[in-house]
Amino acid sequence: MHTEDEEEDLEFDALLEKFSEAAENDFEGFYMDSEDLFDIISYFVDEFYIDQAEEGFKAAFKLFPDNPFFMLLHSKLLVMKGLHLEAEKELNSIEKRYPDLPEVYVEKVLMAQLTHKDVDAVRLLNKAISLKYELPEAHALLAMEFLQNSDVDRAFSHILTAESQDKYTLVNLEMLIFASFTSFKSKDLLSFLTRLSDEYPMHEEVWRLLGMTYFTLGQNQDALNAFQFQYSLNPDNLHILFNMADCYYRMNDFEHALKQYQEFKRANLYPVDVMIGRCHYRMNEYDQALQDFINADPTDPLYIFRFEGIIKVCRAMDNLPMARNILRDLWKKESETPVLLALAPRLLSLLHPVKDQQEIFDIFERLFYMDQSEYEFFRLVLQLTYHHGTQEAIHSSIDLVNYFQDSVINDTFIQYCQGVFFMELGWYDKGTFHLEKAFSAMNQDEFEDFFYMSGNPFLLPQVCELAERYSLQIPGNLEDVIDLFEEEDELSEDFFFDSPNY
């Protein structure tokens, strides 16, 4: 006997099969209830199945041409495709045709948030609620608007209303909070979440949100306390182990962090070898850390950070030649483009610009023919040159640029690199010749892209003066340039805590 959820899954699978068969026949003689068809298209949109969603709308607009809910869903698809202007026009058209449709005002607020457009969100959401009070998403969004304005009482009132209308409100609250986290005052957000924890003391999601918020604010002990209470509510949710491990790691309690990461790994949710290696490294257990990094599972979300870990361990062991040999071997074995792009700067940083010149050329040749942009390729060339910071490195880079000159589509990259390298050598006439060719081909936006390749050339007065002659404004801060060779001591900024799918 199937459970109720299993029965619903089987029914939905049958609907998907019916839809797929109809699509193969170009929907000839096809009919489906509007709610069922809406559920199918929503599924495609949620799963980012663009082509199938487009087919769904083809059928929907044929069967239900005046159904505004399909129009609203179509505007979401346009947003997914990056067609924000078209989506906004569609929403305005829906509002004009169906001014009493409350959901359109909710979608307009969401669109404004996505495109950073100023709208009177409170007015739009209040209008939606006046048309249909039981609209939990509108109440939740309104709660966030009041929270941004430090009106914690009204924010709390609206989130309670939203929760009473939809039991998944608190589960979905994470997306609303962290989508605009910096727009809230820390004390207001913590006050809001603490009141929620008092109102729903046994609701696991509230404690996870509180823990995530404390953690993001750097209040690691408070975050750990929240996660530990969450775990007491649901010891079967092993994802919490990872979050607790992160807290211990940030608190420099590497022994407890290691135990939690190892317990999480034994749960087989996904591998965390790199974090286990980092713990061993911070505990000065270098041999074990090295093995953790070398043997890291490719499905580890932090897999590409293992190369940096290998270098750190070998440096601590005063044996960088061993790191170079390990990375050389990995360079031969790795095949995935994103992994190779992460490995390349680490290996290049250990090679000598003259003694290992041919090996450097071989690495760049492999990179050049990968699926990546020329911009990223020349950014690596520039940053490697400045990473070494020697005259011989500049000469080697000139040879490298000349080697690829005939194969590059955008000649501006060549002219720019040659220009700044000649300037660095003090060959100002040759440098000026190439930079004039580069700067004359750039508009301001393109010029800023070149600045962010590597800000170092703009420390040269000659480069700055030449740019100004071409009315190109130099961006303000070199710290905004992302350094491909920088080593991080902490967790990846994209991996603060584990967020399981519910």
C-alpha positions as CSV (number, residue, x, y, z in Angstrom):
1,M,0.0,0.0,0.0
2,H,1.3,3.4,-0.9
3,T,1.4,6.4,1.4
4,E,-0.4,9.6,0.5
5,D,2.8,11.2,-0.7
6,E,3.7,8.2,-2.8
7,E,0.3,8.3,-4.4
8,E,0.7,11.9,-5.2
9,D,4.1,11.2,-6.8
10,L,2.7,8.4,-8.9
11,E,-0.1,10.7,-10.1
12,F,2.3,13.4,-11.0
13,D,4.6,11.0,-12.8
14,A,1.6,9.9,-14.9
15,L,0.8,13.5,-15.7
16,L,4.4,14.1,-16.8
17,E,4.3,11.0,-19.0
18,K,1.0,12.2,-20.6
19,F,2.5,15.6,-21.2
20,S,5.7,14.2,-22.8
21,E,3.7,12.0,-25.2
22,A,1.6,15.0,-26.2
23,A,4.7,17.2,-26.7
24,E,6.1,14.5,-29.1
25,N,2.8,14.8,-31.2
26,D,2.9,18.7,-31.1
27,F,0.0,18.6,-28.6
28,E,-2.4,17.5,-31.3
29,G,-5.8,16.9,-29.6
30,F,-4.2,17.4,-26.2
31,Y,-6.2,18.5,-23.2
32,M,-5.3,18.7,-19.5
33,D,-6.9,20.4,-16.5
34,S,-5.5,23.9,-16.0
35,E,-4.3,23.1,-12.4
36,D,-2.5,19.9,-13.5
37,L,-0.9,21.7,-16.4
38,F,0.1,24.6,-14.1
39,D,1.8,22.1,-11.7
40,I,3.7,20.5,-14.6
41,I,5.0,23.8,-15.9
42,S,5.8,25.0,-12.4
43,Y,7.9,21.9,-12.0
44,F,9.8,22.6,-15.2
45,V,10.4,26.2,-14.1
46,D,11.6,25.2,-10.6
47,E,13.9,22.6,-12.1
48,F,15.3,25.0,-14.7
49,Y,14.0,22.8,-17.6
50,I,13.7,25.7,-19.9
51,D,12.8,23.8,-23.1
52,Q,10.1,21.7,-21.5
53,A,8.7,24.8,-19.8
54,E,8.5,26.6,-23.2
55,E,6.6,23.6,-24.5
56,G,4.3,23.7,-21.5
57,F,3.5,27.4,-22.2
58,K,2.8,26.6,-25.8
59,A,0.1,24.2,-24.7
60,A,-1.2,26.4,-21.9
61,F,-1.7,29.5,-24.0
62,K,-3.4,27.4,-26.6
63,L,-5.8,25.9,-24.1
64,F,-6.2,28.7,-21.6
65,P,-5.2,32.0,-23.5
66,D,-6.8,34.3,-20.8
67,N,-5.5,32.6,-17.7
68,P,-3.5,35.2,-15.8
69,F,-1.7,32.6,-13.6
70,F,0.0,31.1,-16.6
71,M,1.0,34.6,-17.6
72,L,2.5,35.2,-14.2
73,L,4.4,31.9,-14.4
74,H,5.6,32.9,-17.8
75,S,7.1,36.1,-16.4
76,K,9.1,34.0,-14.0
77,L,10.5,32.0,-16.9
78,L,11.5,35.2,-18.6
79,V,13.4,36.2,-15.4
80,M,15.1,32.9,-15.4
81,K,16.3,33.5,-19.0
82,G,17.6,36.9,-18.0
83,L,15.0,38.8,-19.9
84,H,14.1,41.2,-17.1
85,L,12.8,44.0,-19.3
86,E,10.4,41.6,-21.1
87,A,9.3,40.1,-17.8
88,E,8.6,43.6,-16.4
89,K,6.5,44.5,-19.5
90,E,4.5,41.3,-19.1
91,L,3.8,42.0,-15.4
92,N,2.6,45.5,-16.3
93,S,0.4,44.1,-19.0
94,I,-1.1,41.6,-16.6
95,E,-1.7,44.4,-14.0
96,K,-3.5,46.4,-16.7
97,R,-5.7,43.5,-17.8
98,Y,-6.3,42.1,-14.3
99,P,-6.0,44.9,-11.8
100,D,-7.8,42.9,-9.1
101,L,-5.3,40.0,-9.3
102,P,-3.4,40.2,-6.0
103,E,-0.5,37.9,-7.1
104,V,0.6,40.4,-9.7
105,Y,1.6,42.9,-7.1
106,V,3.6,40.3,-5.2
107,E,5.4,39.4,-8.4
108,K,6.2,43.1,-9.1
109,V,7.8,43.4,-5.7
110,L,9.9,40.2,-6.3
111,M,10.9,41.6,-9.8
112,A,12.0,44.9,-8.2
113,Q,14.1,43.1,-5.7
114,L,15.8,41.1,-8.4
115,T,16.5,44.1,-10.6
116,H,17.3,46.4,-7.7
117,K,14.6,48.8,-8.9
118,D,13.0,51.2,-6.4
119,V,9.3,50.6,-6.0
120,D,6.8,51.3,-3.1
121,A,6.9,47.6,-2.0
122,V,4.7,48.3,1.1
123,R,2.0,49.9,-1.0
124,L,2.0,47.1,-3.6
125,L,2.0,44.4,-0.9
126,N,-0.8,46.1,1.1
127,K,-2.8,46.3,-2.1
128,A,-2.3,42.6,-2.7
129,I,-3.4,41.8,0.9
130,S,-6.5,44.1,0.5
131,L,-7.5,42.0,-2.5
132,K,-6.8,38.7,-0.9
133,Y,-5.9,38.6,2.8
134,E,-4.8,35.0,2.8
135,L,-1.7,35.5,0.7
136,P,1.2,34.2,2.8
137,E,3.9,35.3,0.4
138,A,2.7,38.9,0.5
139,H,2.7,38.9,4.3
140,A,6.2,37.4,4.4
141,L,7.5,40.0,2.0
142,L,5.8,42.7,3.9
143,A,7.5,41.4,7.1
144,M,10.9,41.8,5.4
145,E,10.0,45.4,4.4
146,F,9.1,46.3,7.9
147,L,12.2,44.5,9.3
148,Q,14.4,46.6,6.9
149,N,12.8,49.7,8.4
150,S,13.5,48.4,12.0
151,D,9.8,47.9,12.7
152,V,10.3,44.6,14.3
153,D,6.8,44.4,15.9
154,R,5.0,44.8,12.5
155,A,7.4,42.4,10.8
156,F,6.8,39.8,13.5
157,S,3.0,40.3,13.2
158,H,3.1,39.7,9.4
159,I,5.3,36.6,9.6
160,L,2.9,35.1,12.2
161,T,0.1,35.7,9.8
162,A,2.0,34.2,6.9
163,E,2.9,31.1,9.0
164,S,-0.8,30.7,10.0
165,Q,-1.7,30.6,6.3
166,D,1.2,28.4,5.1
167,K,3.0,26.0,7.3
168,Y,6.1,26.2,5.0
169,T,6.6,29.9,5.7
170,L,9.4,29.5,8.2
171,V,11.1,26.9,6.0
172,N,11.1,29.4,3.1
173,L,12.1,32.4,5.3
174,E,15.8,31.7,4.7
175,M,15.5,32.8,1.1
176,L,13.9,36.1,2.0
177,I,16.4,36.8,4.8
178,F,19.6,35.9,3.0
179,A,18.6,37.4,-0.3
180,S,19.0,40.8,1.2
181,F,20.9,40.1,4.4
182,T,22.9,43.3,4.5
183,S,19.8,45.4,4.3
184,F,18.8,44.5,7.8
185,K,20.3,45.8,11.0
186,S,21.9,43.0,12.9
187,K,20.1,43.8,16.2
188,D,16.7,43.9,14.4
189,L,17.2,40.6,12.6
190,L,18.4,38.9,15.8
191,S,15.5,40.3,17.8
192,F,13.1,39.1,15.1
193,L,14.5,35.6,15.0
194,T,14.7,35.4,18.8
195,R,11.1,36.3,19.1
196,L,10.3,33.6,16.5
197,S,12.2,31.1,18.6
198,D,10.2,32.1,21.6
199,E,7.0,31.7,19.6
200,Y,8.0,28.4,18.0
201,P,10.5,26.9,20.5
202,M,10.2,23.4,19.0
203,H,10.4,24.5,15.3
204,E,13.7,23.2,14.0
205,E,13.8,25.6,11.1
206,V,13.7,28.7,13.4
207,W,16.8,27.5,15.3
208,R,18.6,26.8,12.0
209,L,17.9,30.3,10.8
210,L,19.0,31.8,14.1
211,G,22.2,29.7,13.9
212,M,22.9,30.7,10.3
213,T,22.4,34.4,11.2
214,Y,24.7,34.3,14.2
215,F,27.3,32.5,12.1
216,T,27.1,35.0,9.3
217,L,27.5,37.8,11.8
218,G,30.6,36.1,13.2
219,Q,29.0,35.2,16.6
220,N,30.2,31.7,16.4
221,Q,29.4,30.5,20.0
222,D,25.8,31.7,19.7
223,A,25.6,30.0,16.3
224,L,26.9,26.8,17.8
225,N,24.3,27.0,20.7
226,A,21.5,27.4,18.2
227,F,22.6,24.5,16.0
228,Q,23.1,22.3,19.1
229,F,19.5,23.0,20.2
230,Q,18.3,22.3,16.6
231,Y,20.1,19.0,16.8
232,S,18.4,18.2,20.1
233,L,15.1,18.7,18.4
234,N,16.0,16.5,15.4
235,P,19.1,14.2,15.8
236,D,18.1,12.5,12.5
237,N,19.0,15.7,10.6
238,L,22.7,15.0,10.2
239,H,23.2,18.1,8.1
240,I,23.4,20.0,11.4
241,L,26.7,18.2,12.2
242,F,28.3,20.1,9.4
243,N,27.0,23.4,10.7
244,M,28.3,22.6,14.2
245,A,31.7,21.6,12.7
246,D,31.9,24.9,10.9
247,C,31.3,26.8,14.1
248,Y,34.0,24.8,15.9
249,Y,36.4,25.5,13.0
250,R,35.8,29.2,13.1
251,M,36.3,29.1,16.9
252,N,39.7,27.5,16.3
253,D,38.5,24.4,18.2
254,F,39.9,22.1,15.5
255,E,39.7,18.9,17.5
256,H,35.9,19.2,18.0
257,A,35.5,20.4,14.4
258,L,37.4,17.4,13.1
259,K,35.2,15.0,15.1
260,Q,32.0,16.6,13.7
261,Y,33.3,16.6,10.1
262,Q,34.3,13.0,10.4
263,E,30.9,12.1,11.9
264,F,29.2,14.0,9.0
265,K,31.4,12.1,6.5
266,R,30.3,8.8,8.0
267,A,26.7,9.8,7.3
268,N,27.5,9.6,3.6
269,L,25.6,12.8,2.7
270,Y,28.5,14.1,0.8
271,P,32.3,14.1,1.3
272,V,34.1,16.8,3.4
273,D,37.7,15.6,2.9
274,V,39.0,19.2,2.4
275,M,37.7,20.4,5.7
276,I,39.0,17.3,7.4
277,G,42.4,18.1,5.8
278,R,42.2,21.7,7.0
279,C,41.6,20.5,10.5
280,H,44.6,18.2,10.5
281,Y,46.7,21.0,9.0
282,R,45.6,23.5,11.7
283,M,46.4,20.8,14.3
284,N,49.9,20.5,12.8
285,E,49.2,16.9,11.7
286,Y,50.8,17.5,8.3
287,D,51.2,14.0,7.0
288,Q,47.6,13.2,7.6
289,A,46.5,16.5,6.2
290,L,48.5,15.9,3.0
291,Q,46.8,12.5,2.5
292,D,43.4,14.1,3.1
293,F,44.0,16.7,0.3
294,I,45.6,14.3,-2.1
295,N,42.9,11.7,-1.7
296,A,39.9,14.2,-1.6
297,D,36.8,13.0,-3.2
298,P,36.0,14.9,-6.5
299,T,32.4,15.4,-5.4
300,D,33.6,17.3,-2.3
301,P,32.1,20.8,-2.7
302,L,35.5,22.3,-1.7
303,Y,37.5,19.9,-4.0
304,I,39.3,22.7,-5.9
305,F,40.6,24.1,-2.6
306,R,42.7,21.0,-2.0
307,F,45.5,22.3,-4.3
308,E,45.9,25.3,-2.0
309,G,45.9,22.9,1.0
310,I,48.7,20.8,-0.5
311,I,50.9,23.9,-0.9
312,K,50.2,25.1,2.6
313,V,51.1,21.7,4.1
314,C,54.3,21.3,2.1
315,R,55.3,24.8,3.0
316,A,54.8,24.0,6.7
317,M,56.9,20.9,6.1
318,D,59.5,23.1,4.4
319,N,59.2,21.0,1.3
320,L,57.7,23.0,-1.6
321,P,59.4,20.8,-4.2
322,M,57.1,18.0,-3.0
323,A,54.1,20.2,-3.5
324,R,55.3,21.1,-7.0
325,N,55.7,17.4,-7.9
326,I,52.3,16.5,-6.5
327,L,50.6,19.3,-8.4
328,R,52.5,18.3,-11.6
329,D,51.2,14.8,-11.3
330,L,47.6,16.0,-10.6
331,W,47.8,18.3,-13.7
332,K,48.4,15.3,-15.9
333,K,45.6,13.3,-14.3
334,E,42.8,15.9,-13.9
335,S,40.4,16.4,-16.8
336,E,37.6,18.6,-15.7
337,T,37.9,22.2,-16.9
338,P,36.8,23.9,-13.6
339,V,39.3,21.8,-11.7
340,L,42.1,22.5,-14.1
341,L,41.4,26.3,-13.9
342,A,41.7,26.1,-10.2
343,L,44.8,24.0,-10.3
344,A,46.7,26.1,-12.9
345,P,47.5,29.1,-10.7
346,R,48.6,26.9,-7.8
347,L,51.0,24.9,-10.0
348,L,52.2,28.0,-11.9
349,S,53.1,29.7,-8.6
350,L,55.6,27.0,-7.9
351,L,57.4,27.1,-11.3
352,H,60.4,29.3,-12.2
353,P,59.6,31.7,-15.0
354,V,62.9,30.9,-16.8
355,K,64.0,27.4,-15.7
356,D,60.5,26.0,-16.1
357,Q,59.5,28.2,-19.1
358,Q,58.6,25.4,-21.4
359,E,56.4,23.8,-18.8
360,I,54.7,27.1,-18.2
361,F,54.1,27.4,-22.0
362,D,52.6,23.8,-22.0
363,I,50.3,24.7,-19.2
364,F,49.0,27.8,-20.9
365,E,48.6,26.0,-24.2
366,R,46.4,23.5,-22.6
367,L,44.4,26.3,-20.9
368,F,44.1,28.3,-24.1
369,Y,42.2,25.5,-25.9
370,M,39.8,24.8,-23.0
371,D,36.3,26.2,-22.8
372,Q,37.2,29.5,-21.2
373,S,37.3,33.1,-22.2
374,E,40.4,34.9,-23.6
375,Y,39.8,37.4,-20.8
376,E,40.4,34.8,-18.1
377,F,43.4,33.5,-20.0
378,F,45.1,36.8,-20.1
379,R,44.1,37.7,-16.6
380,L,46.1,34.6,-15.5
381,V,49.1,35.7,-17.7
382,L,49.1,39.2,-16.1
383,Q,48.6,38.0,-12.5
384,L,51.3,35.4,-12.9
385,T,53.8,38.0,-14.1
386,Y,53.0,40.3,-11.1
387,H,53.0,37.3,-8.8
388,H,56.7,36.6,-9.6
389,G,57.4,40.4,-9.9
390,T,60.8,40.0,-11.6
391,Q,62.3,41.3,-14.8
392,E,62.9,37.7,-16.0
393,A,59.3,36.9,-15.4
394,I,58.3,39.9,-17.5
395,H,60.5,38.8,-20.4
396,S,59.1,35.3,-20.2
397,S,55.5,36.7,-20.3
398,I,56.3,38.8,-23.4
399,D,57.5,35.6,-25.0
400,L,54.3,33.9,-23.9
401,V,52.0,36.6,-25.3
402,N,53.9,36.6,-28.6
403,Y,53.5,32.9,-28.8
404,F,49.7,33.1,-28.7
405,Q,49.4,36.4,-30.7
406,D,48.3,34.8,-34.0
407,S,45.7,32.6,-32.3
408,V,43.9,35.3,-30.2
409,I,40.6,36.7,-31.5
410,N,40.6,39.9,-29.5
411,D,43.9,41.7,-30.3
412,T,43.3,44.3,-27.6
413,F,44.4,41.7,-25.0
414,I,47.7,41.3,-26.8
415,Q,48.3,45.0,-27.2
416,Y,47.4,45.7,-23.6
417,C,49.7,43.0,-22.2
418,Q,52.6,43.9,-24.4
419,G,52.1,47.6,-23.5
420,V,52.2,47.1,-19.7
421,F,55.1,44.6,-19.9
422,F,57.2,47.0,-21.9
423,M,56.3,49.8,-19.6
424,E,57.4,47.7,-16.6
425,L,60.8,47.1,-18.3
426,G,61.2,50.9,-18.8
427,W,60.7,50.6,-22.6
428,Y,58.3,53.5,-22.6
429,D,58.1,54.2,-26.4
430,K,57.3,50.5,-27.2
431,G,54.9,50.4,-24.2
432,T,53.1,53.6,-25.3
433,F,52.8,52.3,-28.9
434,H,51.0,49.1,-27.7
435,L,48.9,50.8,-25.0
436,E,47.7,53.5,-27.4
437,K,46.4,50.7,-29.7
438,A,44.7,49.0,-26.8
439,F,43.2,52.1,-25.1
440,S,41.9,53.5,-28.4
441,A,39.8,50.3,-28.9
442,M,38.2,50.4,-25.4
443,N,35.2,52.1,-24.0
444,Q,35.1,52.8,-20.2
445,D,33.4,49.5,-19.3
446,E,36.0,47.5,-21.3
447,F,38.8,49.6,-19.7
448,E,37.5,48.7,-16.2
449,D,37.5,45.0,-17.2
450,F,41.2,45.4,-18.0
451,F,41.8,47.1,-14.7
452,Y,40.3,44.2,-12.9
453,M,42.5,41.7,-14.8
454,S,45.3,43.0,-12.5
455,G,45.4,46.4,-10.9
456,N,49.2,46.5,-10.7
457,P,49.9,48.1,-14.1
458,F,48.0,51.2,-12.9
459,L,50.6,51.8,-10.2
460,L,52.8,53.0,-13.2
461,P,52.3,56.8,-13.7
462,Q,52.9,56.3,-17.4
463,V,50.0,53.9,-17.8
464,C,47.7,56.2,-15.8
465,E,48.6,59.3,-17.8
466,L,48.1,57.5,-21.1
467,A,44.7,56.2,-19.9
468,E,43.6,59.7,-19.0
469,R,44.7,61.0,-22.5
470,Y,42.1,58.6,-23.9
471,S,39.4,59.8,-21.3
472,L,39.5,56.5,-19.5
473,Q,38.7,56.8,-15.8
474,I,40.7,54.5,-13.5
475,P,38.6,52.6,-10.9
476,G,39.3,53.6,-7.3
477,N,40.5,50.6,-5.3
478,L,43.1,47.9,-6.1
479,E,41.7,45.8,-3.3
480,D,38.7,45.1,-5.5
481,V,40.9,43.1,-7.9
482,I,40.5,39.4,-7.3
483,D,43.9,37.8,-6.9
484,L,44.1,34.3,-8.5
485,F,47.2,33.6,-6.4
486,E,45.9,34.6,-3.0
487,E,45.7,31.9,-0.4
488,E,42.6,31.8,1.9
489,D,43.0,30.8,5.5
490,E,39.3,30.4,6.2
491,L,36.4,28.6,4.7
492,S,35.3,29.4,1.2
493,E,32.9,32.4,1.2
494,D,30.4,30.3,-0.7
495,F,30.3,27.5,1.8
496,F,29.5,29.0,5.2
497,F,27.0,26.4,6.2
498,D,25.1,23.4,5.0
499,S,21.6,24.1,3.7
500,P,19.8,20.8,3.1
501,N,17.0,20.6,0.6
502,Y,13.6,20.1,2.2
